[in-house]
Amino acid sequence: MSFEVVDGVFTISENAVFSTAMACVLLLLGYRVKRKVPFLEKYCIPAPVIGGFLFMFVTFIGHNTGTFAFKFDSAFQSPFMLAFFTTVGLGASFELLKKGGLLLILYWLCAGVISIVQNVIGITVGDAVGLPAPYALLSSAISMIGGHGAAGAYGRTFEELGYAGAMGVGAAAATFGLISGVMVGGPLARRLIVRYNLKPQEDNGSYAEIESINAAEGVKLTGLETIQNVAAIIICMALGMVVSGWIGKLLGMSFPDYVGAMFVAVALRNLNEKFQFYKFSFSLSDKIGDVMLNLYLGLALMTLRLWELMDLMGGMLLIVVAQLVFMCVIAYFVVFRILGSNYDAAVMCAGLCGHGLGATPSAIVNMTAVTEQYGMSRKAFMIVPIVGAFLVDIIYQPQTIYFIKKFVEGITK
């Protein structure tokens, strides 16, 4: 950590370790504030969001007054996200996919159709206000479903085509989606639960076997077995980056590293079930993923510059607000009913708002906040991460590329 005066502004610079330590402090503060403020507990606002928002307002005051500023090194943010998605992949046993059954297919199709409508909204609103298609699409499914990673990848491609500031637009839209996704998901689920007096289902049928599929085998892990589990996560992260690089070359554009890491992790999990390379511990992997998720969100929100959201003006602001309204309406009135109008459906709608507007980590945080207050939903925690982090891409990516080729000038056809 260093202190200096830059252009008359007292600046506190923190390296990657200090920045992560600050995220930890804000995360713990978020949990403490949540326990102390009934409103936050009642509406299931995630702890990383609370701590991150408090600090964002501090940095906003410093920026507006010109008195102080922070410079963070968020080098660990991407590895945290990569590690989280890797643990999601390690949780994707094909046995679980089989048990997802019709509900998984319905949720997957809902998420896929929503991603298509998001692009339709973006193009329609953008055309109405005279906003070029690349910026409209960056304010649509690319940033809402794909998050910051996809926004950066596609934004870089658009900038290479001559659309200045495309990466900034994508980042701003993804930021808006991330914030709005975690802000509306919990309250929306709570509204459904309270309005319809929903209770967790004690009989989850075949879903009850999820715990046995993911249960640790017998005694506690030895030191070597723990190292093997951690090493598997790191190796999947490394190989996943290589796989994403290959896919990116095939597509002719940057491809998010986390997708490749998740693919590799899914393959390892299912190969390990057959060949037993090491004693896989779902509980350990799940806990590591939970820590990575919270640190990722903590760093992401802590380093956001609230004043940069002011750039989301005019057509872009109209598009992202329309995306938010659409997601709330479709989740509350349509998806909830398609999924069964029960407690699990309400929790899954919280997750849908998270990964449909921001990212899969937001979906997990939303569902965790809801289930901590109202009770566990095995179905939601099995289906939503797999769809949000993996299956939805099967629909989202091809149709987004179609929209780009159809509406963006300069794309080679």
N, C-alpha and C positions, 0 to 999 in steps of 0.2 A: 504494500500500500504506500502511496506517495501523495504528497500535498503540494500543489503549485498554483500559481495565478496565471491563467491563460486568457489573454485578451480582457483583462480586468475582472475575470470571473474566478472565484476560488474553486479549484477543481480537485476532486478526490479521485485518484486513479487506483483501481484495484486489479490485481492479476487474476488469473482464472481460479486459483485456490480461494482467494479472499471473496471473489464474486460468488462462488459456490457456497462458501460459509455464510455469506449474507443471505443467500436464498434459503439456507437451512434455518437461519434465525427468523426470517419472515414467514417461513412455513410453520414453525412452532408458534410464532405470534398469531398466525391465522387460526390455528387450532384453539389457542387460548381465548382469542376474541370471540370466536364462534361459540364457545361454551358460555361466555359471559353475556352475549347479546342474543336474547331469545328469537329476535326477528331472523337472524342469520341461520340459526338452528332450525327454526320453523320452516323456512323456505329452502333448506338444503343447499345453501351457498357453499361451494368447496373451499377448504382452508387455504390452498395455494392462491386462489383468486382473492381471498380477503387480504392476505399478507401482501400479495403483489399489488393490489389496488391501493392499499394504504401507502406503499412506497412510491407508486406512480404519482400520487398527488403531491408527495414531498418533492419529487424531481420536477413536477409541473410548476410548483411554487418557485423553485430555484430558477427555472428557465424564465418564467414570467418576470421575476424581479431582477434577474441578471446578477444575482448575488453568489450563487453556488451551483455546482454541477457535478455529476458523477460520470466516470468513464469506467465501464465494466469490460472485462474480458470474458465473453460467454463461450469460450472454446469448448467447454464441457457440455454445452447444451445439446449439440448434435449427437455426441456419443451417448448421452442420457436417453435421448429419443430413440436412437438406434438400439440401445440395450432394451428399452421397453418393448419395442416392436418385436425384437428377437424373442423375448419371453412370451409374447403373445403367440408367436409362431410355435414355440415349444409347447404351448398349451393346446395346439390344434391337432389333437389326435383324430385320425379318421374314424375311430370308434365314436368320438363325440359328434362328428359330422353326421354319421348314420343316425345317431339318436336325436339330432336336430329335427329331422323329419320335415313334415309339411310346414311347421312354424318357421323353421330356418329359411325354407324356400320363399315363403310369403314375405318375411322380413327383407330378404335379399332383393326380391323383386320390387318391393316398396322403395327401398333405398336406391335401386337402379333407376326406376321411373322418376323419382324425385330429382336425381342428378340430371336427367334429360330435361325436365321442366325448368330446372334452375338455368340451364343454358338458353332455353327458349325465353325465359323472363329477361335474361341479360341482353340477348339480341334484340328483343322487342322494345324494351325500355330504352336501350342504347340507341336504336334506330329512331325512336320517337324524339329523343333530345339531341340527336346529331353526334353521339359519342362513337368514335371508331370501334369497330368490332373487337380488336385485340383487347382494348381496355374493358369493353363490356364483358368479354369472356373471362378476363382475369378477375372480374367482380362476380363471377358466377361459379359454376361447379369446380373450376380449376382451383380456386381459393377456398370455396365452401367445403367441398368434399376432399380435395387434395391437400389443403392446408398450406403452410409456409413453404414446404419442400417443393410441392408442385408449382406454387406461385413463382418461386425463384427459378425453377427449371424452364417453365413456359415463358416467364417474363424475359429471361435471358435470350430465348429464341426470338421473341418479338422485337427486342431491342436490336438484335442483329439484322432484323428486317427493316429497321429504321424507325420503329415506334419508341421514341425517347421516353424514358421514365417508366417503362413497362414494369420493371422489377419493383420499383417503388409502389406503383399502383397495386400490383399483386400482393406485396407485403402489407400494405394498408388494408386491403380488402380481407386478407387472411386474418389480420389482427382484429378487425371488426368482427369477423365471424367467430374467432376464438373467444373473444370477450362475450359476445352475445350468446354463443352456444352454451357456455357455462353459466350464464346469468339466467337463461330462460328454461333450461332443461329441468333442473330441480323443482322450481316453482310450478312448472307445467305438470310434472308428474304428481306433485303434492296436490294440486287442484283436482286432478282426476281421482286420486286416492280418497281425498276427503269428500268430494261430491258424490261418489258412488260407493263410499264406505267399503273400500277394497281391503282385503286382508291377504297376506301371503298364503299360498296354497300348501297345505301340509303334504298332500299327495301329489308329487311331481312325476308320478309314473316312472318311465325309464330314465328321466332326468336325475332321479335319486341315485342312479348308478354312476353318475359323473364323479362323485367323491371317490368311489372305489377305483375308477379308471385312473384318476389322478392322485390317488393316495400313495404316500410313501410306503415302501415295502418293509414292514417289520420294524426293526430297531432304528435308532438314530443313525444318521450318516457318520461315517468315520471322517477324519481329517482329509484323507485322500479322496474320498467320495465327494466331499464338499468342494474340493479343488477341481475335481473332474466336472462337476456341474457348472461351476463358474467358468472354467476353461472352455466348456462347450458353448456357453453364451458368447464369449469373446471371439472364439474361432468362427462361429456363425456370423458375427458382426463383420469380421474381416472378409470372409468368403462372400458374404452378401454384397459388400461394396464392389467386389470384382464382378459378380453376376450383374449388378446394376449397371456397371460400366459396359459390359457386353450388350445388354439390352439397349442401353442408350445409343451405342454405335449402330445397332440394327435399326433403331427408330430415327436416327439422325438428329437426336436432341438429348439434352440432359435427362437422366432418369433418377428418381429419388433413391438414395442408398437404402432406406429402410425397407423398401419393397423387396429388394434382393435379399436382405438379411432375414426377412420374414419367410421368404420362399425356402431359403437354406435351412432355417430353423424347423419349418414344417417337415421338410424331408428328413432331417436328423431325428426328430421326435418319432416319426413313424418307422424309420429304419431301425432305430434303437429298440422299439417295441418288438421287432422281429428278431434282431441279432444280439440285443443286449450288450452293446458296446460299454456301457457304464450304467450304474444305478441312478436313473433319473429321479429327481425329487421335484414334484410339481409344487409342493409347499414352499421349498426354497426358491425355486424359479419365480413363483408368484410373488413372494415377498420382495425379491430383488426387483422385479418389475414394478411393484407398487412404489418402492423407494425411487426408482428411476423416473417414474411418471411424475411424482410430486416434485422432484428436483427439476425436471424438465419444465414443467409448468411454472414453477417458482422463478426460474431464470428467465423464461420467456416473458412473463408478465412484469417482472422486476425491471427488465431492460427496455420495456416499451416506452416510447416517447409519446406521451399523450398528445402533445401539441402537433405531432405529425399526422394525427388523425384528422386534423383540420383540412388536410389536403383532399380528404374524401368529400369533395363538394360537387354540386351540380348532378350530372348524370350518374356518376359513380355512386354518390350517396343515395340517390333514388334507387339504384339497382340493389345495393346491399340491404337497404331497408326493406325493399320488396322481397328479397330473399328471406329475411328474418320473419316478416309477416306470413309469407307463404309457408315456411317451415312450421310455425306455431299453429296455423290453421289446419294444415294437412295432418300434423301429428295428433292434434287434439280431436279433430272431428272425423278423420278418415282412418289413419293408420291404427289408432287405438282400437277401433271397432274391427278392422280387418284381422288384428292379432288376437281378438277374443274378448275385448272389453273387460279384462280382469287385472289383477294386481301385476302379474308378469308383463302384460301389455303396457301398463302405465310406466313401469320401470324401463322397458325397452324404448318407450317414447322419449324418456329422459336421455337415453343413450343416443337415440336418433338425432335429437337436437344437438348433441355434443359433436358427433362425427359428421352430421349433415351440414353443420355450419362452421365447424372448426377442425377437429381432428379426433382420432380414436382415443388418445389420452383424455380429452375432454369428456368423451362419452363414458369412460370408466369412472372418472371423477364424479360426474353427474349421478351415475347409478350407485356409486359407493355412498355418496351423500344421502341419497334417498333410502337405500337399504339399511344404512346405519340407524336411521330413525324409525323405519316402518317394518323392517324385516327382510330376510334374504330372498333373492329370486335366482334360483339356479339356472333357469332357462335364459334369463336376460344375460347373465354373465358368461354363458356358454355361446350364445348366438351373436350378440352385438359385437364383441371384439373381432370375431372371425369375419363377419360381414363388413364391418367398418374398416378393418385394417387390410382385408385381403379380397374377399369375394366381390365387393362393390366395384373394385377396379376392373373386373371383367366386363362390366357394363359401362362404367364411367369413362375409362380411358378411350375405348374405341369411338364412342359417340362424341366425346370431346374433340378427338382428332378429326372426326367428320365435320363438326362445326367449324373448326379452324380452317380446314381445307375449303369449305364452302364459302365462308364469309371473310376470311383474312386475305388481303391482297399480298402477293409476293411469295405465298407458300407454293412450292413446286407440286404440281398435280400429276 
